[in-house]
Amino acid sequence: MASTRLLAAALWLTATVMSTAVIWTATSVVAADVTDRPPSVVAHQDVLSELRSDAPAVETTTTSTPSSDTSVPPARSPGRGSVPAGSEAPAAPPPPLPQPVVTVAPLPGPTTITAPAASPNPPPVSPPTVPPSPTATYSTSGGVVRVACNGFFIQLVSAIPTNGYAVEVRAAGPGNVDVLFVGPGPDVAVKVVCFGQPIRYDGPMPMWQPS
């Protein structure tokens, strides 16, 4: 029973050592490939001096030693004004072509029409002139009668009796005016029609007047 345990422990130890060796070898190979550094760069002034003297640019290379460190260093970016070794200086850009000049005539602006300013105080508008209606006043012993005409139509304006008399309006228009003053003396009648102007009459109303 003890020999079986020892045999199993020996087998486990052997497998562990072999796997560790394989992992270490693979890690070393990967680190060697990853940690290779790029070749150094040559300053821009040195490249121009070499080109002027027709001498080839100096190329320098460095050999990196594999390291067991598995971290990857950040890549270096070439600085401003530097050119990688073995490359030529960039050619000068061609001069810009002259741009054609295009003249655009301005469009005519919109025509502005200015309306005359309204007067702040417009003149007052006079109402149409209406000719006055013909009127007439009749004074009697019984009282005073006043009438107004409008063509063939008549209207009683006022009827004022004198002292002791009473007034009785029988018709106030528009065909005729008929007023009777009643008092201690004889009765007084005032009858008027219109025919362009007031006309007083006696007796019955004329038949040609409008009713």
C-alpha positions as CSV (number, residue, x, y, z in Angstrom):
1,M,0.0,0.0,0.0
2,A,2.8,2.4,0.8
3,S,4.6,1.6,-2.4
4,T,1.6,2.4,-4.5
5,R,1.3,5.9,-2.9
6,L,5.0,6.5,-3.5
7,L,4.6,5.5,-7.2
8,A,1.6,7.8,-7.7
9,A,3.5,10.7,-6.0
10,A,6.5,10.1,-8.3
11,L,4.3,10.1,-11.4
12,W,2.6,13.3,-10.4
13,L,5.9,15.0,-9.7
14,T,7.3,14.0,-13.1
15,A,4.3,15.3,-14.9
16,T,4.4,18.6,-13.0
17,V,8.1,19.1,-13.9
18,M,7.5,18.3,-17.6
19,S,4.6,20.7,-17.9
20,T,6.5,23.4,-16.1
21,A,9.4,23.0,-18.5
22,V,7.2,23.2,-21.6
23,I,5.4,26.4,-20.3
24,W,8.8,28.0,-19.5
25,T,10.1,27.3,-23.0
26,A,7.0,28.7,-24.7
27,T,7.1,31.8,-22.6
28,S,10.7,32.5,-23.4
29,V,10.1,32.2,-27.2
30,V,7.1,34.5,-27.1
31,A,9.0,37.1,-24.9
32,A,11.9,37.0,-27.4
33,D,9.6,37.7,-30.3
34,V,7.6,40.4,-28.5
35,T,10.4,42.4,-27.0
36,D,12.3,43.0,-30.2
37,R,12.9,46.7,-30.4
38,P,12.6,48.6,-33.6
39,P,15.7,50.1,-35.2
40,S,16.8,53.5,-34.0
41,V,16.0,56.6,-36.1
42,V,18.3,59.2,-37.5
43,A,17.8,62.9,-37.0
44,H,16.3,65.0,-39.9
45,Q,19.4,67.2,-40.1
46,D,21.7,64.2,-40.4
47,V,19.6,62.9,-43.3
48,L,19.7,66.2,-45.1
49,S,23.5,66.4,-44.6
50,E,23.9,62.9,-46.1
51,L,21.7,63.7,-49.1
52,R,23.7,66.9,-49.8
53,S,27.0,65.0,-49.7
54,D,25.6,62.2,-51.9
55,A,26.6,59.8,-49.1
56,P,24.3,56.9,-48.1
57,A,22.4,57.4,-44.9
58,V,23.8,55.6,-41.9
59,E,21.6,52.7,-40.8
60,T,22.0,51.5,-37.2
61,T,20.5,48.4,-35.9
62,T,20.5,47.1,-32.4
63,T,20.1,43.5,-31.3
64,S,17.9,42.9,-28.4
65,T,18.5,40.2,-25.9
66,P,15.6,38.0,-25.1
67,S,14.2,38.6,-21.7
68,S,12.1,36.5,-19.5
69,D,9.8,39.5,-18.9
70,T,6.5,38.9,-20.5
71,S,5.4,42.6,-20.5
72,V,5.2,44.3,-23.9
73,P,7.0,47.7,-24.0
74,P,5.1,50.6,-25.7
75,A,5.9,51.2,-29.3
76,R,8.0,54.3,-30.0
77,S,6.6,56.8,-32.3
78,P,9.1,58.9,-34.4
79,G,9.5,62.4,-33.2
80,R,8.7,65.5,-35.2
81,G,11.4,66.3,-37.8
82,S,12.8,62.7,-37.7
83,V,13.0,60.3,-40.7
84,P,13.4,56.5,-40.3
85,A,16.8,55.2,-41.3
86,G,17.1,54.1,-44.9
87,S,14.2,56.4,-46.1
88,E,14.5,59.4,-48.3
89,A,13.6,63.0,-47.5
90,P,10.0,63.9,-48.5
91,A,9.8,65.9,-51.7
92,A,8.6,69.5,-51.6
93,P,4.9,69.8,-52.4
94,P,4.1,71.4,-55.8
95,P,3.1,75.1,-55.8
96,P,-0.7,75.6,-55.7
97,L,-2.4,76.3,-59.0
98,P,-3.9,79.8,-59.5
99,Q,-7.6,79.8,-58.8
100,P,-9.8,81.3,-61.5
101,V,-11.5,84.6,-60.5
102,V,-15.3,84.6,-61.1
103,T,-17.1,87.9,-60.8
104,V,-20.8,87.6,-60.0
105,A,-23.0,90.6,-60.6
106,P,-25.2,91.5,-57.7
107,L,-28.9,90.8,-58.1
108,P,-31.2,93.8,-58.2
109,G,-32.8,94.4,-54.8
110,P,-36.6,94.4,-54.3
111,T,-38.4,97.6,-55.3
112,T,-39.8,99.4,-52.3
113,I,-43.0,101.3,-52.8
114,T,-43.6,103.9,-50.1
115,A,-47.3,104.7,-49.6
116,P,-48.0,108.3,-48.8
117,A,-48.3,108.9,-45.1
118,A,-51.7,109.5,-43.8
119,S,-52.5,112.9,-42.4
120,P,-52.6,112.7,-38.6
121,N,-55.6,115.1,-38.5
122,P,-57.9,114.4,-41.5
123,P,-60.2,117.2,-42.3
124,P,-63.7,116.8,-40.9
125,V,-66.3,115.4,-43.3
126,S,-69.3,117.8,-43.4
127,P,-72.7,116.0,-43.4
128,P,-74.7,116.4,-46.6
129,T,-76.7,119.6,-46.6
130,V,-80.5,118.9,-46.2
131,P,-82.7,121.7,-47.2
132,P,-85.0,122.8,-44.3
133,S,-88.5,121.6,-44.4
134,P,-91.1,124.3,-45.1
135,T,-92.9,125.3,-42.0
136,A,-95.9,127.6,-41.3
137,T,-97.5,129.1,-38.1
138,Y,-101.2,130.0,-37.9
139,S,-102.4,132.3,-35.1
140,T,-106.1,132.4,-34.3
141,S,-108.4,133.6,-31.5
142,G,-108.5,130.1,-30.2
143,G,-104.7,129.4,-30.3
144,V,-101.5,129.0,-32.4
145,V,-100.8,126.0,-34.7
146,R,-97.4,125.2,-36.2
147,V,-96.8,122.6,-39.0
148,A,-93.9,121.4,-41.2
149,C,-94.0,119.9,-44.7
150,N,-92.0,117.2,-46.4
151,G,-93.1,117.0,-49.9
152,F,-96.8,115.9,-49.8
153,F,-96.6,114.9,-46.2
154,I,-97.3,117.2,-43.3
155,Q,-96.7,117.0,-39.5
156,L,-98.1,118.9,-36.6
157,V,-95.3,120.6,-34.7
158,S,-97.3,122.3,-31.9
159,A,-100.9,123.4,-31.0
160,I,-101.1,126.0,-28.2
161,P,-104.6,127.2,-27.1
162,T,-105.2,130.7,-25.7
163,N,-106.8,131.4,-22.3
164,G,-110.2,129.9,-22.0
165,Y,-109.8,127.6,-24.9
166,A,-109.1,123.9,-25.2
167,V,-107.4,122.1,-28.1
168,E,-108.7,119.1,-29.9
169,V,-106.3,117.4,-32.4
170,R,-108.3,115.6,-35.0
171,A,-105.4,114.8,-37.4
172,A,-101.6,115.3,-36.9
173,G,-100.5,114.0,-40.3
174,P,-99.2,112.8,-42.6
175,G,-102.0,113.5,-45.0
176,N,-103.3,116.6,-43.3
177,V,-103.4,118.5,-40.0
178,D,-106.8,119.2,-38.4
179,V,-106.9,121.1,-35.0
180,L,-110.0,122.5,-33.3
181,F,-109.9,125.1,-30.5
182,V,-113.0,124.9,-28.3
183,G,-113.9,127.8,-25.9
184,P,-116.5,130.3,-24.6
185,G,-116.6,132.0,-28.0
186,P,-117.0,130.4,-31.4
187,D,-114.9,127.3,-32.1
188,V,-111.9,127.8,-34.3
189,A,-110.6,125.1,-36.7
190,V,-107.2,125.0,-38.4
191,K,-106.8,122.6,-41.3
192,V,-103.6,122.5,-43.3
193,V,-102.2,120.2,-46.2
194,C,-98.8,120.2,-48.0
195,F,-98.3,120.7,-51.7
196,G,-94.6,121.6,-51.6
197,Q,-95.5,124.1,-48.8
198,P,-98.2,124.3,-46.2
199,I,-101.6,125.4,-47.5
200,R,-104.5,126.1,-45.2
201,Y,-108.0,125.2,-46.4
202,D,-111.6,125.4,-45.1
203,G,-114.3,122.7,-45.4
204,P,-113.6,119.0,-46.0
205,M,-110.0,117.7,-46.8
206,P,-109.1,117.8,-50.5
207,M,-109.4,114.4,-52.1
208,W,-106.1,114.7,-53.9
209,Q,-104.1,114.7,-50.7
210,P,-102.6,111.4,-49.5
211,S,-104.4,109.8,-46.5
